[in-house]
């Protein structure tokens, strides 16, 4: 069973222990004693910070619970073709295709990148706190294509995770957005967070949202669209898609935050370039990925329309 919930603490709940608060609000799903083991794993956070069972909550605190309980799922290796850009004993760099989910979860229990990697590597992936995400240091949405690095061991995982957290790993995206962006470069710093009604949706939240920073520059302008190079100052869920929609330039084909596009049937977002320091040697490594065919078709259509 997967539990992915966010709670906003009311003023009258101030002073309660977080384990007591959660046991009451997750009644029927997890007891206080069952919750205890999950605090150490970091899947329960308060205001985006790991906490302990005895942490006291106060009004306005945002509590996140993101875990998979035992007994629901297990991983199986699957023979699925992968486009491998680089591989050594510490890491593997994949050009992820459109439509591939990164790791198993309820609703996507198989045919994921993790299933494919387990077959290719014979189980040689770093262990993580979440048993369904071995080796996974960062993620791409199902319909976002491009470069993704995976750790084969705990040493590599720790190094790569630190680089991503500290933004020393550089991730560059290409995004085709609706409309003609007037400024050659720009940024958005609006806080974002989960919507209160539709928990799958991320929205701009001036109050209670998490800090988010997206930077972009124009690569090409078309009659009704713009190609942007986008970099991230933070790495929030759906960050590029939410920020660009907020600026009035939703990613083409992104029906969740924008509108359908006749030339592409998914969000036109591609992880184009990744620069990291090798965990063992310290050498700077840069990987680039060609645009997938559907984006090449999109460019041709934008050029003639």
Helices and strands as residue ranges (DSSP letters): E 2-8, G 11-13, H 18-25, H 32-41, E 44-46, E 49-50, E 62-68, E 84-87, E 91-96, H 113-121, E 145-151, H 154-165, E 170-178, E 185-188, E 192-194, E 202-204, E 214-221, E 225-232, H 239-246, E 269-277, E 284-288, H 293-304
